[in-house]
Amino acid sequence: MPTIGVFDSGVGGLTVLQALRSRLPEQDFVYVGDTARAPYGRKPRLMVRSFALEIAAFLEKQNVDGIVVACNTASSAALPELEEASRVPVWGVVDPGVDAACAVTRTRSVGVIGTQGTIASGAYQERLEKRGLKVWAQACPTFVHLVEEGLADSPEARLLAQFYLARRPTIDTLILGCTHYPLMRSTLRGVLGDSVVLVDGASRIADEVHRWFAADPQPHRTGHIVHYVTGDVTAYRHTASVIGGVDGEIVALDVTRLPHPPRDRRRTLILEQPSSPCAFAVDLSSVPSEV
């Protein structure tokens, strides 16, 4: 029976894991929650990419047969590199979210909300604009904390949602571009009304993974789940209870023991300035690998 690897910066990816388990209840899963280094949303793109490559390499050592990047920030920062470096198929959450929005929009005017890293990457905006849609994007960094504190339906959440969405143009579809945000649906619906369709990529990515592994169904089997957590296990269990709880075994994972990501042959370091179009490339091919 194939095993599917799933990872996120923390517990938000459990919403994707739930969708996967609903579609593939017989499959075994290995989930990595990188809570020691969360949140990813405000970290530099290259740092997030490095984290993602480390975790993917760890999952491959667990003999997974596919990897789901259940984190919009990591999907935005690292999906092409993960696909190139991995020996197994890799799925991200951005393209399924884009597909979901394109399938339901009537006016071809859509919005996307996400972490600072996801919105700054332009991953959603570029894909949607290539399909001829008008796009409004807004970072909503405090939503993650509200969800993890069990305040997704609170008056505070509604006030923040009103603030973040106040300058939106007329849209008919809103992409929830963070795996925590589906838990904000009730609050967002109260602010936006019924005229705006809320979409995310979880169900579509579950369908894609199901199609890949559908040749080996075992309908009378219940899959096993192992959670590897780089931060405090008790805190992870507590926070995950807000998302819907944790099934399966939880194992502490020392983040310093994660395998280093593979190096390319040139070993080029790109130093990007987030607020500037400038970038500098330094060829490290002659530098000893120990450095």
FIBARO-599203 format. One record per residue: residue in one letter; x, y, z of N, C-alpha, C, O in turn. Coordinates in steps of 0.001 Angstrom, whole numbers, padded with zeros to 6 digits, always signed. Example, Ala and Ser with C-alpha at 12.3 -4.5 7.8 and 13.67 -1.06 7.14 Angstrom:
REM FIBARO-599203
A+013190-005690+007800+012300-004500+007800+013200-003300+007800+014236-003319+008465 S+012850-002250+007080+013670-001060+007140+012900+000030+007870+013409+001138+008039 
//
This chain:
REM FIBARO-599203
M+000845-001199+000000+000000+000000+000000+000881+001251+000000+001743+001386+000869 P+000689+002167-000950+001508+003382-000994+001329+004246+000250+000287+004221+000904 T+002365+005004+000555+002336+005968+001651+002493+007364+001066+003330+007590+000191 I+001688+008294+001552+001707+009661+001037+002281+010582+002108+001826+010568+003252 G+003264+011370+001744+003838+012364+002635+003121+013697+002487+002760+014099+001380 V+002921+014372+003594+002256+015678+003611+003043+016573+004554+003466+016122+005619 F+003251+017841+004182+003915+018710+005155+003399+020141+005090+002873+020608+004080 D+003578+020807+006219+003174+022207+006387+004087+022809+007441+004824+022102+008130 S+004022+024120+007550+004799+024790+008588+004246+024511+009978+004931+024743+010974 G+003024+024021+010056+002429+023756+011365+001200+022891+011256+001255+021789+010710 V+000075+023389+011779-001144+022586+011834-002135+022910+010730-003086+022156+010523 G-001937+024017+010012-002887+024387+008972-003033+023310+007918-004123+023105+007384 G-001942+022619+007612-001975+021565+006617-002852+020393+007001-003154+019544+006164 L-003267+020336+008263-004186+019273+008666-005527+019384+007949-006224+018381+007799 T-005907+020595+007500-007134+020729+006722-006992+020003+005378-007956+019428+004873 V-005789+020034+004810-005531+019301+003566-005466+017803+003849-005988+016995+003080 L-004818+017437+004962-004754+016023+005331-006151+015447+005522-006412+014312+005125 Q-007050+016219+006127-008426+015756+006299-009092+015488+004959-009792+014488+004801 A-008876+016385+003983-009451+016188+002649-008863+014951+001979-009579+014193+001324 L-007562+014750+002144-006904+013578+001566-007435+012288+002187-007708+011319+001479 R-007578+012280+003501-008062+011083+004181-009517+010787+003826-009920+009627+003744 S-010296+011837+003617-011684+011631+003211-011757+010968+001841-012630+010137+001588 R-010834+011343+000963-010829+010789-000399-010077+009470-000465-010389+008617-001296 L-009084+009296+000408-008223+008109+000379-008122+007508+001779-007034+007496+002355 P-009213+007013+002337-009199+006535+003731-008314+005309+003952-007907+005041+005083 E-008014+004575+002906-007213+003362+003047-005715+003627+002988-004919+002725+003248 Q-005318+004863+002647-003902+005170+002465-003216+005450+003795-003838+005935+004740 D-001921+005138+003856-001081+005542+004975-000516+006941+004678-000226+007277+003529 F-000368+007743+005737+000147+009103+005584+001274+009354+006581+001257+008848+007703 V+002238+010134+006156+003265+010675+007039+003155+012189+006937+003342+012762+005864 Y+002850+012835+008059+002657+014289+008087+003797+014929+008876+004128+014482+009974 V+004392+015970+008313+005415+016735+009022+004872+018127+009304+004508+018858+008383 G+004820+018489+010583+004464+019833+011001+005712+020540+011508+006229+020202+012573 D+006192+021508+010758+007463+022175+011091+007219+023330+012054+007538+024481+011757 T+006653+023006+013204+006246+024047+014144+007430+024775+014777+007275+025897+015258 A+008603+024156+014784+009774+024821+015361+010179+026043+014548+010808+026960+015076 R+009821+026062+013263+010243+027166+012394+009056+027949+011845+009216+028813+010983 A+007882+027644+012344+006677+028368+011923+006634+029734+012602+007221+029920+013668 P+005930+030702+011975+005247+030596+010680+006207+030855+009523+007214+031544+009682 Y+005887+030299+008364+006687+030524+007170+006360+031850+006497+007191+032400+005774 G+005162+032367+006727+004640+033474+005925+005490+034711+005882+005484+035417+004874 R+006230+035008+006947+007039+036229+006977+008524+035962+006771+009339+036881+006865 K+008875+034730+006496+010285+034386+006311+010705+034593+004855+009867+034551+003954 P+012011+034818+004623+012490+035009+003251+012196+033795+002380+012192+032659+002853 R+011953+034051+001118+011576+033013+000174+012603+031886+000114+012239+030711+000085 L+013897+032248+000095+014930+031221+000001+015006+030371+001255+015321+029184+001182 M+014724+030958+002392+014714+030190+003632+013582+029169+003606+013779+028008+003963 V+012394+029604+003184+011259+028689+003082+011567+027574+002088+011230+026413+002323 R+012204+027930+000984+012562+026921-000018+013502+025879+000575+013350+024683+000326 S+014467+026337+001357+015403+025415+001993+014686+024492+002973+014945+023289+003002 F+013782+025058+003776+012999+024240+004708+012220+023165+003953+012210+021998+004343 A+011568+023580+002867+010737+022648+002105+011570+021508+001524+011146+020352+001547 L+012749+021831+001006+013620+020798+000437+014113+019837+001517+014228+018635+001278 E+014401+020368+002698+014818+019501+003810+013714+018517+004186+013962+017325+004366 I+012497+019033+004300+011383+018180+004721+011065+017150+003648+010788+015992+003959 A+011103+017566+002384+010840+016615+001303+011892+015498+001298+011561+014334+001070 A+013148+015850+001549+014202+014831+001617+013956+013879+002784+014188+012676+002665 F+013485+014418+003915+013150+013566+005066+012006+012620+004706+012065+011432+005024 L+010979+013127+004056+009840+012286+003691+010259+011180+002723+009769+010054+002814 E+011151+011494+001814+011624+010446+000907+012369+009360+001673+012312+008188+001300 K+013066+009740+002739+013738+008734+003568+012735+007867+004325+013077+006774+004776 Q+011499+008349+004468+010435+007540+005078+009739+006671+004024+008736+006018+004307 N+010284+006675+002816+009788+005830+001718+008364+006184+001286+007560+005302+000986 V+008063+007485+001259+006754+007878+000765+006718+007728-000757+007754+007740-001422 D+005518+007589-001287+005326+007403-002726+004835+008668-003421+004653+008680-004638 G+004625+009711-002666+004208+011000-003198+004237+012013-002072+004143+011650-000900 I+004368+013289-002425+004466+014356-001417+003459+015448-001745+003409+015941-002872 V+002662+015821-000754+001720+016934-000876+002250+018095-000039+002428+017970+001173 V+002495+019212-000691+002949+020417+000012+001697+021145+000481+001114+021930-000267 A+001287+020886+001714+000033+021414+002253+000240+022776+002897-000269+023057+003982 C+000998+023608+002204+001345+024938+002701+001433+025856+001492+002222+025609+000580 N+000636+026905+001478+000642+027812+000340+001958+028562+000213+002442+028785-000896 T+002545+028955+001348+003809+029682+001295+004912+028814+000714+005673+029271-000138 A+005009+027567+001164+006022+026658+000639+005750+026300-000815+006684+026198-001611 S+004479+026107-001173+004133+025828-002567+004553+026992-003463+005073+026783-004559 S+004324+028217-002991+004675+029401-003771+006182+029559-003923+006671+030003-004962 A+006911+029188-002872+008353+029438-002842+009183+028325-003455+010300+028574-003909 A+008660+027093-003481+009572+025973-003730+009054+024866-004633+009774+023894-004856 L+007842+024965-005162+007296+023800-005871+008159+023339-007055+008409+022139-007165 P+008625+024222-007941+009460+023731-009052+010726+023031-008564+011134+022015-009127 E+011345+023574-007520+012570+022969-006990+012275+021614-006342+013071+020681-006454 L+011139+021514-005671+010755+020239-005069+010488+019182-006138+010884+018026-005989 E+009820+019580-007208+009537+018637-008289+010827+018146-008935+010943+016977-009305 E+011794+019053-009066+013067+018677-009687+013895+017779-008776+014551+016850-009248 A+013867+018052-007473+014741+017338-006542+014169+015995-006092+014923+015122-005663 S+012854+015816-006182+012221+014628-005599+012132+013477-006591+011981+013680-007796 R+012228+012277-006059+012099+011064-006868+010648+010604-006980+010345+009661-007710 V+009757+011271-006256+008341+010904-006249+007521+012102-006716+008022+013227-006696 P+006276+011892-007135+005443+013024-007554+005180+013983-006400+005060+013574-005245 V+005092+015272-006738+004878+016323-005745+003680+017162-006176+003574+017558-007336 W+002787+017426-005236+001629+018274-005497+001671+019484-004561+001956+019345-003371 G+001388+020654-005097+001246+021855-004289-000209+022268-004213-001065+021672-004866 V-000491+023294-003410-001887+023699-003214-002286+024929-004025-003462+025293-004049 V-001318+025580-004695-001655+026808-005414-002470+026512-006674-003547+027078-006857 D-001974+025643-007533-002681+025365-008790-004096+024814-008564-005016+025231-009268 P-004306+023897-007616-005683+023466-007362-006594+024606-006915-007773+024632-007270 G-006060+025548-006140-006861+026701-005739-007223+027581-006919-008342+028085-007008 V-006268+027764-007828-006532+028532-009049-007586+027837-009901-008503+028476-010416 D-007446+026524-010043-008434+025761-010825-009825+025892-010226-010808+026039-010952 A-009908+025839-008901-011207+025939-008237-011853+027299-008497-013058+027383-008734 A-011047+028364-008453-011582+029703-008694-012050+029859-010143-013115+030419-010403 C-011247+029361-011075-011609+029475-012497-012892+028704-012812-013641+029074-013716 A-013134+027639-012064-014306+026811-012328-015607+027480-011895-016669+027160-012428 V-015541+028410-010931-016795+028956-010389-017020+030426-010695-018155+030895-010615 T-015961+031180-011048-016161+032608-011267-017063+032859-012472-016951+032200-013506 R-017949+033820-012312-018852+034213-013401-018416+035533-014038-018589+035746-015238 T-017853+036404-013219-017461+037726-013707-015986+037793-014075-015526+038793-014626 R-015247+036734-013774-013800+036667-014013-013034+037722-013212-011945+038145-013599 S-013626+038136-012089-012971+039021-011132-012888+038280-009807-013910+038008-009177 V-011680+037958-009387-011508+037130-008193-010527+037789-007232-009730+038647-007612 G-010611+037367-005988-009672+037809-004969-008921+036633-004392-009367+035491-004504 V-007789+036901-003778-007031+035867-003081-006478+036476-001799-005943+037584-001813 I-006607+035756-000700-006027+036176+000560-005055+035089+001017-005264+033905+000751 G-003992+035502+001707-002991+034542+002143-001996+035191+003080-002210+036310+003547 T-000910+034491+003355+000143+035042+004184+000921+036099+003394+000745+036243+002184 Q+001773+036826+004094+002588+037824+003414+003464+037184+002348+003619+037725+001253 G+004043+036016+002675+004922+035355+001726+004193+034903+000482+004695+035075-000629 T+003013+034326+000649+002243+033839-000501+001816+034982-001397+001957+034900-002617 I+001295+036046-000810+000826+037173-001617+002005+037880-002285+001918+038253-003455 A+003110+038067-001551+004278+038746-002134+004890+037949-003277+005483+038530-004186 S+004755+036633-003244+005330+035798-004306+004624+036004-005643+005216+035774-006698 G+003367+036434-005605+002600+036604-006835+002178+035294-007479+001709+035288-008617 A+002338+034187-006768+002060+032874-007369+000618+032764-007847+000367+032319-008967 Y-000317+033161-007016-001726+033102-007420-002026+034142-008498-002669+033843-009505 Q-001551+035367-008272-001871+036446-009198-001397+036128-010616-002135+036333-011580 E-000174+035630-010741+000371+035344-012068-000431+034259-012781-000721+034381-013971 R-000787+033207-012063-001530+032109-012677-002930+032550-013092-003406+032192-014169 L-003586+033327-012236-004933+033788-012547-004932+034772-013712-005796+034705-014587 E-003971+035677-013722-003903+036668-014801-003588+036009-016137-004064+036460-017179 K-002787+034942-016113-002502+034217-017355-003760+033599-017947-003835+033347-019150 R-004743+033357-017091-006010+032801-017573-007027+033890-017890-008195+033608-018158 G-006568+035133-017855-007428+036236-018250-008333+036775-017177-009302+037468-017487 L-008048+036480-015909-008878+036955-014813-008301+038239-014211-007090+038460-014226 K-009183+039066-013690-008770+040225-012894-008600+039774-011452-009436+039043-010921 V-007508+040214-010814-007162+039669-009505-006922+040796-008506-006226+041772-008787 W-007517+040626-007344-007211+041466-006175-006609+040562-005113-007142+039487-004839 A-005512+040982-004516-004824+040140-003531-004586+040922-002245-004316+042123-002269 Q-004691+040215-001122-004520+040848+000184-003879+039878+001162-004369+038763+001343 A-002791+040292+001793-002199+039505+002872-003019+039697+004147-003424+040812+004478 C-003258+038587+004860-004035+038615+006107-003249+037858+007181-003686+036794+007620 P-002112+038380+007608-001200+037610+008455-001742+037207+009808-001320+036184+010349 T-002659+037967+010376-003120+037633+011727-004188+036535+011750-004530+036037+012823 F-004717+036154+010592-005735+035100+010568-005205+033781+011134-005931+033057+011815 V-003942+033475+010848-003354+032219+011330-003412+032162+012849-003789+031140+013423 H-003042+033251+013494-003027+033274+014958-004449+033162+015527-004668+032489+016534 L-005396+033815+014883-006788+033709+015335-007273+032265+015279-007899+031770+016217 V-006977+031596+014168-007408+030202+014027-006775+029333+015099-007457+028532+015738 E-005484+029489+015295-004772+028615+016234-005142+028903+017687-004932+028056+018555 E-005680+030067+017956-006152+030376+019303-007636+030063+019480-008214+030371+020523 G-008248+029459+018481-009661+029103+018580-010594+030282+018448-011715+030241+018955 L-010151+031348+017768-010929+032583+017658-011431+032839+016241-011742+033979+015894 A-011514+031801+015425-011884+031981+014020-013276+032579+013846-013533+033268+012859 D-014180+032323+014800-015553+032833+014700-015833+033939+015717-016990+034203+016043 S-014805+034569+016206-014952+035566+017271-015247+036957+016710-015053+037200+015519 P-015714+037868+017560-015892+039266+017134-014580+039882+016647-014573+040692+015720 E-013468+039491+017281-012162+040008+016850-011842+039576+015417-011314+040354+014624 A-012170+038329+015105-011932+037830+013751-012769+038604+012735-012294+038927+011646 R-014011+038896+013096-014879+039638+012174-014336+041042+011927-014340+041520+010793 L-013872+041702+012981-013312+043049+012827-012078+043033+011920-011924+043899+011059 L-011210+042056+012115-010017+041963+011282-010378+041628+009841-009776+042164+008910 A-011345+040755+009651-011776+040428+008293-012350+041663+007599-012085+041892+006419 Q-013126+042449+008319-013662+043684+007743-012532+044630+007351-012594+045283+006310 F-011498+044699+008193-010360+045570+007905-009608+045103+006661-009335+045898+005762 Y-009271+043804+006610-008501+043283+005479-009275+043367+004162-008681+043582+003106 L-010586+043200+004222-011389+043125+002998-012027+044455+002613-012768+044528+001633 A-011745+045498+003373-012443+046769+003183-012199+047382+001806-013097+048010+001245 R-011000+047208+001257-010662+047868-000011-010819+046943-001217-010320+047255-002298 R-011482+045847-001053-011639+044933-002178-012526+045562-003249-013466+046290-002928 P-012237+045290-004496-013152+045685-005564-014317+044706-005616-014461+043857-004737 T-015135+044824-006634-016237+043877-006800-015674+042556-007327-015137+042501-008433 I-015799+041509-006539-015339+040176-006922-016476+039187-006686-017379+039445-005891 D-016423+038054-007384-017455+037045-007129-016873+035758-006561-017608+034816-006260 T-015544+035720-006416-014874+034525-005916-013682+034952-005078-012960+035881-005441 L-013477+034274-003956-012321+034558-003105-011582+033260-002803-012159+032319-002258 I-010301+033216-003162-009467+032056-002870-008911+032187-001457-008321+033211-001109 L-009097+031162-000655-008531+031116+000688-007128+030526+000550-006943+029310+000608 G-006147+031403+000366-004796+030993-000009-003886+030685+001157-002686+030950+001100 C-004444+030130+002207-003676+029626+003344-004482+028474+003917-005707+028557+004012 T-003808+027407+004296-004546+026219+004736-005234+026406+006083-006040+025564+006478 H-004935+027486+006793-005699+027810+008001-007053+028447+007670-008007+028319+008437 Y-007132+029129+006533-008262+030012+006275-009602+029315+006078-010628+029944+006341 P-009667+028055+005632-010988+027425+005570-011733+027443+006901-012963+027400+006924 L-010997+027505+008010-011643+027573+009310-012225+028959+009599-012918+029157+010597 M-011929+029927+008701-012486+031272+008818-013719+031455+007935-014227+032570+007810 R-014202+030383+007327-015293+030507+006355-016518+031226+006925-017082+032109+006277 S-016920+030853+008117-018119+031450+008688-017951+032962+008852-018854+033729+008518 T-016809+033383+009361-016541+034807+009551-016462+035527+008206-017035+036604+008040 L-015763+034939+007262-015629+035565+005947-016965+035645+005234-017258+036635+004564 R-017771+034611+005375-019101+034633+004777-019941+035743+005376-020710+036390+004664 G-019806+035972+006678-020561+037040+007316-020165+038413+006821-020997+039319+006768 V-018900+038581+006457-018417+039867+005956-018730+040045+004475-019115+041135+004051 L-018570+038991+003689-018697+039095+002236-020110+038880+001734-020463+039365+000659 G-020924+038164+002489-022259+037828+002023-022239+036627+001088-021189+036038+000833 D-023400+036279+000589-023546+035064-000215-023158+035261-001678-023111+034291-002434 S-022882+036484-002087-022584+036733-003504-021159+036343-003880-020836+036258-005065 V-020297+036104-002883-018902+035747-003142-018693+034287-002768-018986+033877-001644 V-018186+033506-003716-017922+032089-003490-016522+031941-002880-015551+032499-003392 L-016433+031192-001796-015153+030947-001140-014601+029605-001606-015294+028589-001538 V-013352+029596-002080-012759+028355-002588-011359+028167-002006-010688+029128-001629 D-010944+026918-001945-009562+026579-001611-009212+025319-002384-010072+024714-003024 G-007937+024922-002321-007481+023823-003158-007537+022445-002531-007144+021473-003176 A-008016+022320-001284-007896+021048-000566-008622+019908-001271-008035+018847-001484 S-009880+020105-001636-010642+019011-002239-010102+018651-003618-010098+017482-004002 R-009644+019659-004363-009108+019382-005704-007773+018645-005635-007514+017752-006442 I-006931+019010-004682-005665+018295-004572-005914+016858-004119-005207+015939-004533 A-006920+016671-003269-007278+015304-002859-007747+014489-004060-007430+013305-004170 D-008502+015119-004960-008949+014422-006170-007761+014045-007052-007713+012946-007604 E-006795+014973-007179-005621+014706-008013-004801+013541-007458-004373+012656-008200 V-004592+013557-006156-003817+012480-005528-004576+011165-005628-003975+010114-005851 H-005892+011220-005464-006707+010012-005580-006576+009400-006973-006453+008183-007109 R-006603+010239-008003-006469+009720-009369-005122+009038-009568-005023+008039-010282 W-004087+009580-008936-002744+009014-009089-002652+007620-008464-002039+006718-009034 F-003263+007453-007298-003132+006200-006558-004361+005297-006664-004437+004272-005987 A-005319+005670-007506-006578+004932-007558-006422+003516-008085-007325+002697-007916 A-005283+003205-008728-005107+001861-009298-004912+000795-008226-004967-000398-008524 D-004683+001216-006968-004411+000238-005912-005342+000441-004721-004868+000602-003596 P-006674+000438-004945-007596+000672-003835-007723-000547-002925-007661-001686-003386 Q-007900-000295-001634-008180-001348-000668-009283-000819+000251-008999-000347+001352 P-010522-000896-000190-011615-000194+000482-011893-000652+001904-012514+000090+002666 H-011456-001849+002293-011758-002346+003635-010614-002083+004609-010621-002590+005731 R-009642-001299+004186-008484-001004+005030-008566+000435+005509-008977+001317+004755 T-008177+000684+006757-008072+002039+007294-006604+002402+007411-005826+001690+008046 G-006240+003494+006807-004842+003879+006762-004293+004315+008112-005040+004683+009019 H-002973+004265+008224-002246+004652+009440-001593+006006+009208-001158+006308+008096 I-001523+006825+010259-000930+008157+010154+000152+008323+011212-000034+007962+012374 V+001285+008875+010788+002349+009267+011714+002599+010758+011525+002802+011222+010403 H+002583+011496+012611+002869+012927+012595+004271+013151+013155+004554+012761+014287 Y+005143+013771+012380+006448+014195+012869+006395+015697+013126+006022+016476+012249 V+006769+016090+014328+006627+017480+014755+007979+018015+015194+008625+017441+016070 T+008412+019125+014580+009736+019673+014915+009716+020532+016175+010769+020792+016757 G+008542+020974+016603+008433+021762+017828+007896+020933+018978+008047+019711+019004 D+007268+021606+019926+006750+020936+021116+005545+020068+020761+004583+020554+020167 V+005593+018801+021117+004544+017853+020755+003236+018190+021466+002168+018121+020857 T+003307+018554+022743+002089+018881+023492+001398+020096+022901+000174+020119+022769 A+002181+021105+022546+001612+022306+021932+000979+021984+020581-000072+022521+020230 Y+001630+021103+019833+001080+020689+018537-000271+020005+018722-001234+020308+018018 R-000328+019091+019664-001587+018376+019900-002694+019349+020314-003834+019232+019866 H-002345+020306+021174-003334+021277+021639-003829+022151+020484-005034+022338+020313 T-002893+022687+019691-003288+023560+018587-004069+022787+017538-005032+023302+016969 A-003658+021556+017280-004352+020731+016287-005780+020429+016698-006632+020178+015845 S-006054+020452+018005-007415+020184+018464-008387+021234+017932-009574+020955+017766 V-007885+022445+017664-008719+023501+017099-009078+023167+015654-010169+023497+015190 I-008157+022512+014942-008375+022156+013536-009285+020937+013422-009903+020723+012379 G-009373+020154+014462-010183+018939+014410-009520+017747+015046-010031+016630+014975 G-008364+017984+015679-007700+016904+016404-006690+016159+015560-006568+016384+014356 V-005964+015263+016219-004905+014492+015580-005202+013013+015736-005359+012523+016854 D-005280+012310+014640-005364+010854+014664-003982+010298+014355-003248+010842+013530 G-003641+009214+015026-002368+008578+014738-001289+008931+015739-001525+009629+016725 E-000114+008436+015460+001040+008592+016334+001707+009947+016108+001790+010416+014973 I+002183+010579+017184+002933+011829+017088+004359+011570+017548+004583+011040+018636 V+005319+011947+016716+006733+011695+016992+007492+013013+016949+007339+013785+016003 A+008305+013277+017963+009146+014471+017964+010260+014311+016932+010891+013257+016844 L+010490+015355+016163+011519+015351+015122+012489+016495+015378+012100+017662+015344 D+013741+016163+015631+014776+017171+015857+015070+017874+014536+015589+017267+013599 V+014732+019162+014474+014873+019894+013216+016323+019944+012746+016581+020064+011548 T+017269+019854+013678+018680+019900+013286+019128+018617+012601+020206+018571+012008 R+018305+017573+012680+018662+016304+012051+017977+016094+010697+018104+015034+010084 L+017260+017104+010247+016675+016999+008911+017790+016979+007871+018780+017695+008022 P+017651+016176+006821+018704+016107+005804+018846+017428+005068+017861+018133+004849 H+020062+017759+004690+020292+018979+003924+019709+018811+002531+019766+017719+001966 P+019145+019885+001967+018596+019772+000613+019694+019510-000394+020843+019889-000169 P+019358+018863-001513+020371+018600-002531+020901+019885-003133+020172+020867-003272 R+022176+019869-003489+022805+021032-004107+022792+020869-005630+022933+019761-006148 D+022622+021974-006325+022775+021866-007765+024265+021915-008103+025096+022167-007232 R+024590+021676-009355+025992+021536-009711+026751+022843-009585+027944+022843-009285 R+026065+023964-009812+026763+025243-009693+026755+025726-008245+027584+026551-007860 R+025834+025220-007451+025656+025672-006078+025630+027210-006038+026465+027853-005403 T+024640+027766-006739+024522+029214-006836+023649+029744-005721+022547+029248-005486 L+024152+030754-005038+023406+031405-003970+022784+032674-004526+023490+033529-005061 I+021468+032803-004404+020777+033995-004849+020389+034810-003629+019678+034328-002747 L+020855+036030-003586+020525+036922-002477+019456+037887-002971+019746+038789-003757 E+018218+037699-002510+017108+038502-002984+016748+039555-001952+016753+039283-000752 Q+016440+040736-002409+015931+041790-001549+014419+041824-001715+013934+042150-002798 P+013647+041492-000652+012195+041363-000796+011523+042598-001362+010569+042478-002130 S+011998+043790-001001+011339+045009-001439+011998+045616-002666+011679+046743-003044 S+012913+044884-003292+013642+045424-004421+013673+044421-005549+013710+043217-005297 P+013658+044892-006811+013780+043968-007939+015184+043444-008122+015422+042602-008987 C+016119+043926-007322+017513+043544-007497+017786+042173-006892+017193+041795-005882 A+018677+041447-007515+019132+040162-006983+020573+039985-007383+020991+040471-008434 F+021328+039308-006576+022735+039096-006843+022997+037607-006845+022551+036895-005946 A+023718+037126-007850+024046+035709-007933+025535+035521-007692+026365+036180-008318 V+025861+034627-006790+027253+034336-006484+027509+032880-006805+026862+031998-006240 D+028456+032610-007715+028778+031230-008101+029665+030619-007045+030800+031050-006838 L+029123+029586-006363+029862+028927-005279+030467+027589-005719+030828+026767-004878 S+030580+027368-007047+031003+026052-007514+032438+025722-007134+032818+024552-007106 S+033239+026746-006840+034635+026462-006465+034831+026455-004965+035948+026247-004490 V+033758+026681-004202+033886+026717-002748+033764+025291-002202+032878+024558-002641 P+034612+024872-001269+034502+023532-000695+033131+023316-000096+032538+024237+000466 S+032622+022088-000218+031262+021790+000228+031106+021912+001730+029981+022014+002220 E+032201+021906+002475+032100+022023+003922+031723+023414+004348+031235+023604+005462 V+031933+024387+003500+031657+025770+003876+030158+026011+003884+029713+027121+004177 
//
